[in-house]
Amino acid sequence: MAVPKCKVSKARRDKRRNSHWKISIPGVVACPKCGAPRLPHRACKACGTYNGREVVAVEAK
């Protein structure tokens, strides 16, 4: 059975693992009704629609 010859320091261990936890930005899509950028599977903040229906009442400016 293989045994490590020396202890791996916390800094060296964490340097090796640092690329595994990078956060990627979520994909932003355009709203099909108004074209404003929004996150997928969420209601549009500009027009208040989701899945072709108005789910949030938004005041007009």
PDB file with SEQRES, HELIX, SHEET and CRYST1 records, atoms N, CA, C and O in Angstrom:
SEQRES   1 A   61  MET ALA VAL PRO LYS CYS LYS VAL SER LYS ALA ARG ARG          
SEQRES   2 A   61  ASP LYS ARG ARG ASN SER HIS TRP LYS ILE SER ILE PRO          
SEQRES   3 A   61  GLY VAL VAL ALA CYS PRO LYS CYS GLY ALA PRO ARG LEU          
SEQRES   4 A   61  PRO HIS ARG ALA CYS LYS ALA CYS GLY THR TYR ASN GLY          
SEQRES   5 A   61  ARG GLU VAL VAL ALA VAL GLU ALA LYS                          
HELIX    1 AA1 LYS A   10  ARG A   17  1                                   8    
HELIX    2 AA2 ASN A   18  TRP A   21  5                                   4    
SHEET    1 AA1 2 THR A  49  TYR A  50  0                                        
SHEET    2 AA1 2 ARG A  53  GLU A  54 -1                                        
CRYST1    1.000    1.000    1.000  90.00  90.00  90.00 P 1           1          
ATOM      1  N   MET A   1       0.835  -1.179   0.000  1.00  0.00           N  
ATOM      2  CA  MET A   1       0.000   0.000   0.000  1.00  0.00           C  
ATOM      3  C   MET A   1       0.886   1.250   0.000  1.00  0.00           C  
ATOM      4  O   MET A   1       1.862   1.321   0.746  1.00  0.00           O  
ATOM      5  N   ALA A   2       0.549   2.216  -0.824  1.00  0.00           N  
ATOM      6  CA  ALA A   2       1.361   3.429  -0.934  1.00  0.00           C  
ATOM      7  C   ALA A   2       1.128   4.331   0.273  1.00  0.00           C  
ATOM      8  O   ALA A   2      -0.007   4.530   0.707  1.00  0.00           O  
ATOM      9  N   VAL A   3       2.213   4.868   0.803  1.00  0.00           N  
ATOM     10  CA  VAL A   3       2.147   5.748   1.965  1.00  0.00           C  
ATOM     11  C   VAL A   3       2.846   7.052   1.595  1.00  0.00           C  
ATOM     12  O   VAL A   3       3.935   7.014   1.022  1.00  0.00           O  
ATOM     13  N   PRO A   4       2.245   8.223   1.911  1.00  0.00           N  
ATOM     14  CA  PRO A   4       2.918   9.484   1.606  1.00  0.00           C  
ATOM     15  C   PRO A   4       4.221   9.610   2.389  1.00  0.00           C  
ATOM     16  O   PRO A   4       4.276   9.272   3.571  1.00  0.00           O  
ATOM     17  N   LYS A   5       5.275  10.100   1.720  1.00  0.00           N  
ATOM     18  CA  LYS A   5       6.576  10.227   2.368  1.00  0.00           C  
ATOM     19  C   LYS A   5       6.596  11.399   3.337  1.00  0.00           C  
ATOM     20  O   LYS A   5       7.187  11.299   4.412  1.00  0.00           O  
ATOM     21  N   CYS A   6       5.949  12.529   2.970  1.00  0.00           N  
ATOM     22  CA  CYS A   6       5.927  13.716   3.824  1.00  0.00           C  
ATOM     23  C   CYS A   6       4.504  14.243   3.934  1.00  0.00           C  
ATOM     24  O   CYS A   6       3.648  13.970   3.092  1.00  0.00           O  
ATOM     25  N   LYS A   7       4.279  15.001   4.988  1.00  0.00           N  
ATOM     26  CA  LYS A   7       2.979  15.637   5.168  1.00  0.00           C  
ATOM     27  C   LYS A   7       2.799  16.740   4.121  1.00  0.00           C  
ATOM     28  O   LYS A   7       3.715  17.524   3.873  1.00  0.00           O  
ATOM     29  N   VAL A   8       1.632  16.791   3.522  1.00  0.00           N  
ATOM     30  CA  VAL A   8       1.315  17.867   2.585  1.00  0.00           C  
ATOM     31  C   VAL A   8       0.722  19.011   3.398  1.00  0.00           C  
ATOM     32  O   VAL A   8      -0.271  18.838   4.104  1.00  0.00           O  
ATOM     33  N   SER A   9       1.344  20.181   3.289  1.00  0.00           N  
ATOM     34  CA  SER A   9       0.888  21.324   4.082  1.00  0.00           C  
ATOM     35  C   SER A   9      -0.485  21.785   3.599  1.00  0.00           C  
ATOM     36  O   SER A   9      -0.907  21.476   2.484  1.00  0.00           O  
ATOM     37  N   LYS A  10      -1.172  22.532   4.465  1.00  0.00           N  
ATOM     38  CA  LYS A  10      -2.504  23.035   4.125  1.00  0.00           C  
ATOM     39  C   LYS A  10      -2.442  23.976   2.932  1.00  0.00           C  
ATOM     40  O   LYS A  10      -3.338  23.974   2.089  1.00  0.00           O  
ATOM     41  N   ALA A  11      -1.389  24.778   2.860  1.00  0.00           N  
ATOM     42  CA  ALA A  11      -1.246  25.717   1.738  1.00  0.00           C  
ATOM     43  C   ALA A  11      -1.073  24.969   0.416  1.00  0.00           C  
ATOM     44  O   ALA A  11      -1.693  25.324  -0.586  1.00  0.00           O  
ATOM     45  N   ARG A  12      -0.236  23.940   0.413  1.00  0.00           N  
ATOM     46  CA  ARG A  12      -0.010  23.169  -0.810  1.00  0.00           C  
ATOM     47  C   ARG A  12      -1.273  22.411  -1.204  1.00  0.00           C  
ATOM     48  O   ARG A  12      -1.620  22.351  -2.384  1.00  0.00           O  
ATOM     49  N   ARG A  13      -1.958  21.837  -0.227  1.00  0.00           N  
ATOM     50  CA  ARG A  13      -3.195  21.109  -0.489  1.00  0.00           C  
ATOM     51  C   ARG A  13      -4.256  22.044  -1.064  1.00  0.00           C  
ATOM     52  O   ARG A  13      -4.947  21.690  -2.020  1.00  0.00           O  
ATOM     53  N   ASP A  14      -4.387  23.246  -0.479  1.00  0.00           N  
ATOM     54  CA  ASP A  14      -5.410  24.178  -0.939  1.00  0.00           C  
ATOM     55  C   ASP A  14      -5.066  24.781  -2.295  1.00  0.00           C  
ATOM     56  O   ASP A  14      -5.959  25.096  -3.082  1.00  0.00           O  
ATOM     57  N   LYS A  15      -3.753  24.944  -2.574  1.00  0.00           N  
ATOM     58  CA  LYS A  15      -3.354  25.417  -3.902  1.00  0.00           C  
ATOM     59  C   LYS A  15      -3.773  24.422  -4.974  1.00  0.00           C  
ATOM     60  O   LYS A  15      -4.177  24.820  -6.067  1.00  0.00           O  
ATOM     61  N   ARG A  16      -3.681  23.149  -4.674  1.00  0.00           N  
ATOM     62  CA  ARG A  16      -4.067  22.120  -5.633  1.00  0.00           C  
ATOM     63  C   ARG A  16      -5.575  22.104  -5.852  1.00  0.00           C  
ATOM     64  O   ARG A  16      -6.035  21.838  -6.962  1.00  0.00           O  
ATOM     65  N   ARG A  17      -6.338  22.382  -4.819  1.00  0.00           N  
ATOM     66  CA  ARG A  17      -7.799  22.299  -4.894  1.00  0.00           C  
ATOM     67  C   ARG A  17      -8.474  23.609  -5.289  1.00  0.00           C  
ATOM     68  O   ARG A  17      -9.699  23.645  -5.406  1.00  0.00           O  
ATOM     69  N   ASN A  18      -7.715  24.689  -5.499  1.00  0.00           N  
ATOM     70  CA  ASN A  18      -8.340  25.993  -5.662  1.00  0.00           C  
ATOM     71  C   ASN A  18      -9.205  26.099  -6.908  1.00  0.00           C  
ATOM     72  O   ASN A  18     -10.163  26.871  -6.913  1.00  0.00           O  
ATOM     73  N   SER A  19      -8.904  25.354  -7.962  1.00  0.00           N  
ATOM     74  CA  SER A  19      -9.683  25.498  -9.192  1.00  0.00           C  
ATOM     75  C   SER A  19     -10.984  24.711  -9.161  1.00  0.00           C  
ATOM     76  O   SER A  19     -11.802  24.862 -10.068  1.00  0.00           O  
ATOM     77  N   HIS A  20     -11.205  23.883  -8.157  1.00  0.00           N  
ATOM     78  CA  HIS A  20     -12.424  23.069  -8.105  1.00  0.00           C  
ATOM     79  C   HIS A  20     -13.631  23.852  -7.624  1.00  0.00           C  
ATOM     80  O   HIS A  20     -14.764  23.429  -7.854  1.00  0.00           O  
ATOM     81  N   TRP A  21     -13.421  24.986  -6.961  1.00  0.00           N  
ATOM     82  CA  TRP A  21     -14.519  25.692  -6.319  1.00  0.00           C  
ATOM     83  C   TRP A  21     -14.834  27.030  -6.966  1.00  0.00           C  
ATOM     84  O   TRP A  21     -15.497  27.863  -6.349  1.00  0.00           O  
ATOM     85  N   LYS A  22     -14.379  27.260  -8.191  1.00  0.00           N  
ATOM     86  CA  LYS A  22     -14.641  28.534  -8.849  1.00  0.00           C  
ATOM     87  C   LYS A  22     -16.123  28.627  -9.194  1.00  0.00           C  
ATOM     88  O   LYS A  22     -16.736  27.664  -9.656  1.00  0.00           O  
ATOM     89  N   ILE A  23     -16.673  29.794  -8.959  1.00  0.00           N  
ATOM     90  CA  ILE A  23     -18.090  30.025  -9.220  1.00  0.00           C  
ATOM     91  C   ILE A  23     -18.236  30.593 -10.620  1.00  0.00           C  
ATOM     92  O   ILE A  23     -17.566  31.562 -10.978  1.00  0.00           O  
ATOM     93  N   SER A  24     -19.106  29.994 -11.405  1.00  0.00           N  
ATOM     94  CA  SER A  24     -19.355  30.512 -12.742  1.00  0.00           C  
ATOM     95  C   SER A  24     -20.593  31.399 -12.714  1.00  0.00           C  
ATOM     96  O   SER A  24     -21.506  31.182 -11.918  1.00  0.00           O  
ATOM     97  N   ILE A  25     -20.613  32.391 -13.582  1.00  0.00           N  
ATOM     98  CA  ILE A  25     -21.752  33.304 -13.606  1.00  0.00           C  
ATOM     99  C   ILE A  25     -22.953  32.585 -14.227  1.00  0.00           C  
ATOM    100  O   ILE A  25     -22.781  31.757 -15.121  1.00  0.00           O  
ATOM    101  N   PRO A  26     -24.150  32.890 -13.764  1.00  0.00           N  
ATOM    102  CA  PRO A  26     -25.319  32.229 -14.336  1.00  0.00           C  
ATOM    103  C   PRO A  26     -25.589  32.732 -15.748  1.00  0.00           C  
ATOM    104  O   PRO A  26     -25.257  33.868 -16.086  1.00  0.00           O  
ATOM    105  N   GLY A  27     -26.186  31.886 -16.558  1.00  0.00           N  
ATOM    106  CA  GLY A  27     -26.528  32.281 -17.917  1.00  0.00           C  
ATOM    107  C   GLY A  27     -27.663  33.291 -17.895  1.00  0.00           C  
ATOM    108  O   GLY A  27     -28.685  33.075 -17.242  1.00  0.00           O  
ATOM    109  N   VAL A  28     -27.483  34.380 -18.604  1.00  0.00           N  
ATOM    110  CA  VAL A  28     -28.501  35.417 -18.671  1.00  0.00           C  
ATOM    111  C   VAL A  28     -29.160  35.324 -20.035  1.00  0.00           C  
ATOM    112  O   VAL A  28     -28.478  35.282 -21.060  1.00  0.00           O  
ATOM    113  N   VAL A  29     -30.497  35.291 -20.048  1.00  0.00           N  
ATOM    114  CA  VAL A  29     -31.241  35.193 -21.295  1.00  0.00           C  
ATOM    115  C   VAL A  29     -32.108  36.433 -21.454  1.00  0.00           C  
ATOM    116  O   VAL A  29     -32.349  37.164 -20.494  1.00  0.00           O  
ATOM    117  N   ALA A  30     -32.566  36.657 -22.660  1.00  0.00           N  
ATOM    118  CA  ALA A  30     -33.444  37.797 -22.932  1.00  0.00           C  
ATOM    119  C   ALA A  30     -34.893  37.391 -22.699  1.00  0.00           C  
ATOM    120  O   ALA A  30     -35.297  36.276 -23.029  1.00  0.00           O  
ATOM    121  N   CYS A  31     -35.661  38.297 -22.134  1.00  0.00           N  
ATOM    122  CA  CYS A  31     -37.085  38.055 -21.915  1.00  0.00           C  
ATOM    123  C   CYS A  31     -37.789  37.989 -23.270  1.00  0.00           C  
ATOM    124  O   CYS A  31     -37.567  38.862 -24.108  1.00  0.00           O  
ATOM    125  N   PRO A  32     -38.634  36.978 -23.512  1.00  0.00           N  
ATOM    126  CA  PRO A  32     -39.286  36.881 -24.816  1.00  0.00           C  
ATOM    127  C   PRO A  32     -40.309  37.988 -25.064  1.00  0.00           C  
ATOM    128  O   PRO A  32     -40.624  38.282 -26.217  1.00  0.00           O  
ATOM    129  N   LYS A  33     -40.832  38.604 -24.008  1.00  0.00           N  
ATOM    130  CA  LYS A  33     -41.847  39.644 -24.195  1.00  0.00           C  
ATOM    131  C   LYS A  33     -41.225  41.023 -24.382  1.00  0.00           C  
ATOM    132  O   LYS A  33     -41.542  41.720 -25.346  1.00  0.00           O  
ATOM    133  N   CYS A  34     -40.338  41.427 -23.461  1.00  0.00           N  
ATOM    134  CA  CYS A  34     -39.787  42.789 -23.521  1.00  0.00           C  
ATOM    135  C   CYS A  34     -38.332  42.838 -23.944  1.00  0.00           C  
ATOM    136  O   CYS A  34     -37.843  43.912 -24.296  1.00  0.00           O  
ATOM    137  N   GLY A  35     -37.619  41.717 -23.925  1.00  0.00           N  
ATOM    138  CA  GLY A  35     -36.232  41.697 -24.358  1.00  0.00           C  
ATOM    139  C   GLY A  35     -35.230  42.074 -23.284  1.00  0.00           C  
ATOM    140  O   GLY A  35     -34.031  42.123 -23.559  1.00  0.00           O  
ATOM    141  N   ALA A  36     -35.685  42.344 -22.064  1.00  0.00           N  
ATOM    142  CA  ALA A  36     -34.770  42.711 -20.984  1.00  0.00           C  
ATOM    143  C   ALA A  36     -33.992  41.475 -20.521  1.00  0.00           C  
ATOM    144  O   ALA A  36     -34.532  40.369 -20.550  1.00  0.00           O  
ATOM    145  N   PRO A  37     -32.738  41.640 -20.095  1.00  0.00           N  
ATOM    146  CA  PRO A  37     -31.988  40.475 -19.599  1.00  0.00           C  
ATOM    147  C   PRO A  37     -32.558  39.991 -18.268  1.00  0.00           C  
ATOM    148  O   PRO A  37     -32.899  40.788 -17.395  1.00  0.00           O  
ATOM    149  N   ARG A  38     -32.653  38.671 -18.131  1.00  0.00           N  
ATOM    150  CA  ARG A  38     -33.179  38.079 -16.897  1.00  0.00           C  
ATOM    151  C   ARG A  38     -32.528  36.722 -16.698  1.00  0.00           C  
ATOM    152  O   ARG A  38     -31.975  36.143 -17.633  1.00  0.00           O  
ATOM    153  N   LEU A  39     -32.598  36.216 -15.464  1.00  0.00           N  
ATOM    154  CA  LEU A  39     -32.085  34.887 -15.173  1.00  0.00           C  
ATOM    155  C   LEU A  39     -33.095  33.844 -15.638  1.00  0.00           C  
ATOM    156  O   LEU A  39     -34.301  34.086 -15.575  1.00  0.00           O  
ATOM    157  N   PRO A  40     -32.624  32.688 -16.103  1.00  0.00           N  
ATOM    158  CA  PRO A  40     -33.563  31.665 -16.538  1.00  0.00           C  
ATOM    159  C   PRO A  40     -34.386  31.101 -15.377  1.00  0.00           C  
ATOM    160  O   PRO A  40     -33.906  31.038 -14.245  1.00  0.00           O  
ATOM    161  N   HIS A  41     -35.598  30.702 -15.653  1.00  0.00           N  
ATOM    162  CA  HIS A  41     -36.541  30.125 -14.686  1.00  0.00           C  
ATOM    163  C   HIS A  41     -36.932  31.123 -13.598  1.00  0.00           C  
ATOM    164  O   HIS A  41     -37.215  30.727 -12.467  1.00  0.00           O  
ATOM    165  N   ARG A  42     -36.949  32.404 -13.929  1.00  0.00           N  
ATOM    166  CA  ARG A  42     -37.368  33.442 -12.988  1.00  0.00           C  
ATOM    167  C   ARG A  42     -38.221  34.449 -13.724  1.00  0.00           C  
ATOM    168  O   ARG A  42     -38.098  34.618 -14.938  1.00  0.00           O  
ATOM    169  N   ALA A  43     -39.090  35.119 -12.980  1.00  0.00           N  
ATOM    170  CA  ALA A  43     -39.945  36.128 -13.582  1.00  0.00           C  
ATOM    171  C   ALA A  43     -39.110  37.330 -13.993  1.00  0.00           C  
ATOM    172  O   ALA A  43     -38.113  37.649 -13.344  1.00  0.00           O  
ATOM    173  N   CYS A  44     -39.512  37.997 -15.068  1.00  0.00           N  
ATOM    174  CA  CYS A  44     -38.809  39.177 -15.567  1.00  0.00           C  
ATOM    175  C   CYS A  44     -39.108  40.351 -14.646  1.00  0.00           C  
ATOM    176  O   CYS A  44     -40.265  40.597 -14.307  1.00  0.00           O  
ATOM    177  N   LYS A  45     -38.060  41.083 -14.237  1.00  0.00           N  
ATOM    178  CA  LYS A  45     -38.262  42.233 -13.358  1.00  0.00           C  
ATOM    179  C   LYS A  45     -38.841  43.414 -14.111  1.00  0.00           C  
ATOM    180  O   LYS A  45     -39.517  44.255 -13.517  1.00  0.00           O  
ATOM    181  N   ALA A  46     -38.587  43.491 -15.415  1.00  0.00           N  
ATOM    182  CA  ALA A  46     -39.042  44.644 -16.190  1.00  0.00           C  
ATOM    183  C   ALA A  46     -40.538  44.572 -16.498  1.00  0.00           C  
ATOM    184  O   ALA A  46     -41.256  45.557 -16.327  1.00  0.00           O  
ATOM    185  N   CYS A  47     -41.008  43.402 -16.953  1.00  0.00           N  
ATOM    186  CA  CYS A  47     -42.424  43.315 -17.345  1.00  0.00           C  
ATOM    187  C   CYS A  47     -43.249  42.400 -16.439  1.00  0.00           C  
ATOM    188  O   CYS A  47     -44.477  42.418 -16.525  1.00  0.00           O  
ATOM    189  N   GLY A  48     -42.622  41.606 -15.577  1.00  0.00           N  
ATOM    190  CA  GLY A  48     -43.348  40.773 -14.622  1.00  0.00           C  
ATOM    191  C   GLY A  48     -43.942  39.511 -15.196  1.00  0.00           C  
ATOM    192  O   GLY A  48     -44.847  38.937 -14.590  1.00  0.00           O  
ATOM    193  N   THR A  49     -43.466  39.052 -16.346  1.00  0.00           N  
ATOM    194  CA  THR A  49     -44.028  37.840 -16.942  1.00  0.00           C  
ATOM    195  C   THR A  49     -43.124  36.643 -16.684  1.00  0.00           C  
ATOM    196  O   THR A  49     -41.912  36.779 -16.518  1.00  0.00           O  
ATOM    197  N   TYR A  50     -43.740  35.475 -16.654  1.00  0.00           N  
ATOM    198  CA  TYR A  50     -43.024  34.210 -16.566  1.00  0.00           C  
ATOM    199  C   TYR A  50     -43.841  33.175 -17.314  1.00  0.00           C  
ATOM    200  O   TYR A  50     -45.033  33.005 -17.058  1.00  0.00           O  
ATOM    201  N   ASN A  51     -43.195  32.488 -18.238  1.00  0.00           N  
ATOM    202  CA  ASN A  51     -43.832  31.423 -19.013  1.00  0.00           C  
ATOM    203  C   ASN A  51     -45.052  31.933 -19.772  1.00  0.00           C  
ATOM    204  O   ASN A  51     -46.050  31.223 -19.897  1.00  0.00           O  
ATOM    205  N   GLY A  52     -44.973  33.170 -20.281  1.00  0.00           N  
ATOM    206  CA  GLY A  52     -46.054  33.725 -21.090  1.00  0.00           C  
ATOM    207  C   GLY A  52     -47.205  34.323 -20.309  1.00  0.00           C  
ATOM    208  O   GLY A  52     -48.164  34.800 -20.915  1.00  0.00           O  
ATOM    209  N   ARG A  53     -47.145  34.317 -18.976  1.00  0.00           N  
ATOM    210  CA  ARG A  53     -48.216  34.877 -18.155  1.00  0.00           C  
ATOM    211  C   ARG A  53     -47.649  35.980 -17.287  1.00  0.00           C  
ATOM    212  O   ARG A  53     -46.469  35.957 -16.939  1.00  0.00           O  
ATOM    213  N   GLU A  54     -48.492  36.954 -16.931  1.00  0.00           N  
ATOM    214  CA  GLU A  54     -48.063  37.996 -16.014  1.00  0.00           C  
ATOM    215  C   GLU A  54     -48.254  37.481 -14.595  1.00  0.00           C  
ATOM    216  O   GLU A  54     -49.375  37.188 -14.178  1.00  0.00           O  
ATOM    217  N   VAL A  55     -47.160  37.371 -13.859  1.00  0.00           N  
ATOM    218  CA  VAL A  55     -47.213  36.825 -12.514  1.00  0.00           C  
ATOM    219  C   VAL A  55     -46.931  37.878 -11.454  1.00  0.00           C  
ATOM    220  O   VAL A  55     -47.287  37.701 -10.289  1.00  0.00           O  
ATOM    221  N   VAL A  56     -46.282  38.991 -11.859  1.00  0.00           N  
ATOM    222  CA  VAL A  56     -45.954  40.058 -10.919  1.00  0.00           C  
ATOM    223  C   VAL A  56     -46.470  41.365 -11.518  1.00  0.00           C  
ATOM    224  O   VAL A  56     -46.213  41.674 -12.682  1.00  0.00           O  
ATOM    225  N   ALA A  57     -47.194  42.117 -10.712  1.00  0.00           N  
ATOM    226  CA  ALA A  57     -47.670  43.419 -11.180  1.00  0.00           C  
ATOM    227  C   ALA A  57     -46.523  44.420 -11.093  1.00  0.00           C  
ATOM    228  O   ALA A  57     -45.946  44.629 -10.027  1.00  0.00           O  
ATOM    229  N   VAL A  58     -46.199  45.042 -12.241  1.00  0.00           N  
ATOM    230  CA  VAL A  58     -45.103  46.001 -12.316  1.00  0.00           C  
ATOM    231  C   VAL A  58     -45.683  47.358 -12.667  1.00  0.00           C  
ATOM    232  O   VAL A  58     -46.479  47.480 -13.598  1.00  0.00           O  
ATOM    233  N   GLU A  59     -45.277  48.395 -11.909  1.00  0.00           N  
ATOM    234  CA  GLU A  59     -45.767  49.738 -12.201  1.00  0.00           C  
ATOM    235  C   GLU A  59     -45.064  50.298 -13.430  1.00  0.00           C  
ATOM    236  O   GLU A  59     -43.859  50.114 -13.599  1.00  0.00           O  
ATOM    237  N   ALA A  60     -45.805  50.971 -14.272  1.00  0.00           N  
ATOM    238  CA  ALA A  60     -45.221  51.618 -15.458  1.00  0.00           C  
ATOM    239  C   ALA A  60     -44.590  52.936 -15.066  1.00  0.00           C  
ATOM    240  O   ALA A  60     -45.117  53.658 -14.219  1.00  0.00           O  
ATOM    241  N   LYS A  61     -43.462  53.251 -15.681  1.00  0.00           N  
ATOM    242  CA  LYS A  61     -42.766  54.487 -15.342  1.00  0.00           C  
ATOM    243  C   LYS A  61     -43.386  55.667 -16.070  1.00  0.00           C  
ATOM    244  O   LYS A  61     -42.932  56.800 -15.910  1.00  0.00           O  
TER     245      LYS A  61                                                      
END                                                                             
